[in-house]
Amino acid sequence: MLNCKEFMNAVVLLAMVGASSAATPTSNPASAKYGVSAYAIGDWGTTLDKGSCCGGTYNNFDLHAQEVVGKLMDIQAGTGVKPKAVLGHGDSFYWTGIDSLESRDSRFAVTYEGRYNGDNIKNVPWVNVMGNHDYGGSNYVCNIGDSLVRCNTTAEMLQGLENKFQYQSSYTSPNDDRWALEDRFYVRRIEDKTTGVTIDIFNIDMND
């Protein structure tokens, strides 16, 4: 009969053997075939003025980073498994989000539709959440037209934050309505019908 020490040693040995066998890869992830793909991108927003960040020396890739990334996404979507969705992790519009309903569509056209417009990527759904810059960053959240102004009351501030959310969530993309920001907390499912594989995407607004 095993004493306590011998029993514990046996348990540890079995655990180590089990962990070792479970950790043994059965395929090479780099070459494995898979049927469901999604891209993830965060802090991808830009301003209308190139070179507005950080006061440093810029090269051509810095000034055109969004265009370069958009082209790389399109190339990959055409040569690999086409993504079922692009997961937008927020900070989609620098520095202060969308400032007014009147300026929303033109802003989307310039720094979203015009940057991710390759034939392989332009109809892929984007599943988004808000980032802190989408809610105004460190600037005022109330506005008069496109001018950001100080909120006079708590109620005005809360309405300003709600407006920031609504400006993005109510947007309709001309490319198959690909922009999705359904709520502050929501679940979106992507599926590969050939294999039956499904993935649930849990979207959480960490600013809330």
C-alpha positions in Angstrom: 0.0 0.0 0.0 1.4 3.4 -1.0 2.0 5.9 1.8 1.1 9.5 1.3 4.5 10.6 0.0 4.6 7.7 -2.5 1.1 8.5 -3.6 1.8 12.1 -4.3 5.0 11.3 -6.2 2.9 8.9 -8.4 0.3 11.7 -9.0 3.0 14.2 -10.0 4.6 11.6 -12.3 1.3 10.8 -14.0 0.6 14.6 -14.4 4.0 15.2 -16.0 3.5 12.3 -18.4 0.0 13.5 -19.3 1.2 17.1 -19.8 4.1 15.9 -21.9 1.9 13.9 -24.2 -0.8 16.6 -24.4 1.8 19.2 -25.4 3.2 17.1 -28.3 2.1 18.9 -31.5 0.2 16.8 -34.0 0.7 19.3 -36.9 2.7 22.3 -37.9 0.5 25.4 -37.3 2.4 27.2 -40.1 1.5 24.6 -42.7 -1.8 23.2 -41.3 -4.9 23.6 -43.5 -7.7 25.6 -42.0 -11.0 26.8 -43.2 -11.8 29.8 -41.0 -9.8 33.0 -41.0 -10.2 36.4 -39.4 -8.0 39.5 -39.3 -7.5 41.6 -36.2 -6.5 45.2 -36.2 -6.4 47.8 -33.4 -5.3 51.4 -33.1 -5.6 51.5 -36.8 -7.2 55.0 -37.1 -5.5 58.0 -38.6 -6.2 61.7 -38.9 -6.9 63.7 -42.0 -3.5 65.4 -41.7 -0.5 63.1 -42.2 2.3 63.3 -39.7 0.1 64.6 -36.9 1.5 62.2 -34.3 4.4 62.4 -31.9 6.6 65.1 -33.3 9.3 62.8 -34.8 11.0 62.1 -38.1 8.8 60.3 -40.6 9.6 58.1 -43.5 7.3 57.2 -46.3 5.9 54.1 -44.6 5.0 56.2 -41.5 3.1 58.7 -43.5 1.3 56.0 -45.6 1.0 53.3 -43.0 -2.7 52.9 -43.3 -2.6 52.5 -47.0 0.3 50.0 -46.8 -1.6 47.9 -44.2 -4.8 48.0 -46.3 -2.9 46.7 -49.3 -1.2 44.0 -47.4 -4.6 42.8 -46.0 -5.9 42.7 -49.5 -3.0 40.7 -50.9 -3.2 38.2 -48.0 -7.0 37.8 -48.5 -6.4 37.0 -52.2 -3.6 34.5 -51.6 -4.6 32.8 -48.4 -7.9 31.8 -46.7 -10.2 34.8 -47.2 -11.1 36.2 -43.8 -14.7 35.9 -42.6 -14.3 39.1 -40.6 -11.9 41.9 -39.7 -12.0 42.4 -35.9 -11.6 46.1 -35.2 -10.3 46.6 -31.7 -11.0 50.3 -31.5 -9.3 53.7 -31.9 -10.7 53.8 -35.4 -10.7 57.6 -35.9 -7.9 59.7 -34.4 -7.7 61.8 -32.4 -11.2 62.5 -31.3 -13.4 60.0 -33.0 -16.2 61.3 -35.3 -16.9 64.9 -34.2 -20.3 65.4 -35.8 -23.0 63.6 -37.7 -22.5 66.0 -40.6 -18.8 65.1 -41.0 -19.3 61.4 -40.4 -19.7 60.0 -43.9 -16.9 62.0 -45.4 -14.6 60.9 -42.6 -15.5 57.2 -43.2 -15.0 57.7 -46.9 -11.5 59.1 -46.6 -9.9 57.1 -43.7 -11.9 53.8 -44.0 -13.6 53.1 -47.3 -10.7 54.7 -49.2 -8.0 52.8 -47.4 -9.4 49.2 -47.2 -10.9 49.1 -50.7 -9.0 46.2 -52.4 -11.2 43.7 -54.4 -10.4 40.9 -51.9 -11.1 42.8 -48.7 -13.7 45.5 -49.5 -16.7 43.3 -48.8 -15.4 41.5 -45.7 -17.4 42.4 -42.6 -15.7 44.5 -39.9 -16.8 43.7 -36.3 -15.9 46.7 -34.2 -15.7 48.1 -30.7 -15.0 51.6 -29.6 -11.6 52.8 -28.3 -10.9 55.7 -26.0 -10.0 57.9 -29.0 -13.3 57.1 -30.6 -14.9 58.6 -27.5 -12.9 61.8 -27.8 -9.5 60.8 -26.3 -8.5 63.6 -23.9 -10.5 66.3 -25.7 -14.0 67.6 -25.2 -16.8 65.4 -26.2 -19.5 68.0 -26.8 -19.6 69.8 -30.1 -21.1 72.7 -32.0 -20.8 71.5 -35.6 -17.3 70.2 -36.1 -15.9 72.3 -33.2 -15.4 70.4 -29.9 -16.5 72.4 -26.9 -16.7 71.9 -23.2 -19.8 70.3 -21.9 -21.7 72.5 -19.4 -23.4 69.7 -17.5 -23.1 66.0 -16.7 -26.1 65.3 -18.9 -24.5 67.1 -21.8 -21.3 65.1 -21.3 -23.2 61.8 -21.2 -25.1 62.8 -24.4 -21.8 63.7 -26.0 -20.4 60.3 -25.3 -23.6 58.7 -26.6 -23.3 60.7 -29.8 -19.7 59.5 -30.3 -21.0 56.0 -30.2 -24.0 56.6 -32.4 -22.0 58.3 -35.1 -20.2 55.1 -35.7 -22.8 52.5 -34.9 -25.4 54.0 -37.3 -23.0 54.2 -40.2 -23.9 52.2 -43.3 -21.0 51.2 -45.5 -21.7 51.3 -49.3 -19.6 48.0 -49.5 -22.2 45.4 -48.4 -22.9 47.3 -45.2 -19.6 45.8 -43.9 -19.2 48.1 -40.9 -20.7 46.6 -37.7 -20.8 48.2 -34.3 -24.0 46.6 -33.0 -23.7 47.6 -29.3 -21.2 48.2 -26.6 -21.4 44.5 -25.7 -22.4 42.0 -28.4 -21.5 38.6 -29.9 -21.0 38.0 -33.6 -20.5 34.5 -35.0 -18.5 33.6 -38.1 -18.8 30.2 -39.7 -17.2 27.9 -42.3 -20.2 26.1 -43.8 -17.9 23.5 -45.5 -16.4 22.2 -42.2 -19.1 23.4 -39.8 -16.6 25.3 -37.7 -18.0 28.3 -35.9 -16.3 31.0 -33.9 -18.1 33.4 -31.6 -16.6 36.8 -31.3 -17.3 38.5 -27.9 -17.0 42.3 -28.3 -16.6 44.3 -25.1 -16.4 48.0 -24.8 -13.7 48.5 -22.1 -14.5 52.2 -21.9 -18.0 51.7 -20.5 
